[in-house]
């Protein structure tokens, strides 16, 4: 990849982030502030918390934003620590909507119906619709709807630019050799975690992976562990947000981290054990953008519903990690220990 390709890739990533922010802002305004109010008043049932977390993240298009909000609500004592576990689990499910949205950029076909979903057809329609609402300016709600459509258009355009930037890599032998190295699950896991932690967005990280899939050099053998690592790397945002917050807020960030660590470990262990026994043939095939969305969804839904019954233990583990007393001062008194 030459200098122009690098600039195009970074420009596409910048447009992607801008589109995400524009769309999320539009959705937040359309909700009229009710999203935060409902999230703060969530009091019943772990399953309801999971479903609400999934819905909130699907609306805001950012699991990081939802988990940071959860940390903030726990810090403000608006939400109990036990409630936060379910919402955090649901946020991981809701974030998969973005990967499905981005998978539309990989649709290519000769039929009229398939061509209707190609970005080259969708982009101008979304942009024109957004501009139409923005130009009306009769009220703030219409402008917000316009920004929402424009945000989606900018996201897809950013993905198209990233795809165009990485397309030449398919002919570079060194790139294919690098992808083979990532076929080691632990290397792929670490790569996905570091990349996501650096850019602080699992959606953007998944988008970059989906763009690389268009080169044909990324097999599922490479993509699967990277996706698993992305779930771990996304925890950095909530951790940073909790650094100056209360102990309970730090515990909420720990729940997010432990949930993703344990969920990824369990999924990875089961998946690769089955793979060693039955040898999944698809692992050697070139990954597709829709395939990435499927794996991302299966991983997050499986992790959430496997660990949901154990959410109270995640809370207990977080409390053990961030105890009420930062240190113990021990002394003997009549054979008993006192704090």
Secondary structure as UniProt FT lines:
FT   HELIX           3..30
FT   TURN            31..33
FT   HELIX           34..41
FT   HELIX           46..60
FT   HELIX           63..75
FT   TURN            76..77
FT   HELIX           81..94
FT   HELIX           96..102
FT   HELIX           103..106
FT   HELIX           112..115
FT   TURN            116..117
FT   HELIX           119..136
FT   HELIX           140..166
FT   HELIX           167..171
FT   HELIX           173..181
FT   TURN            182..183
FT   HELIX           185..199
FT   HELIX           202..213
FT   TURN            214..215
FT   HELIX           220..233
FT   HELIX           235..242
FT   TURN            243..244
FT   HELIX           247..278
FT   HELIX           281..284
FT   HELIX           289..307
FT   HELIX           308..310
FT   HELIX           311..321
FT   STRAND          331..333
FT   TURN            334..335
FT   STRAND          336..338
//
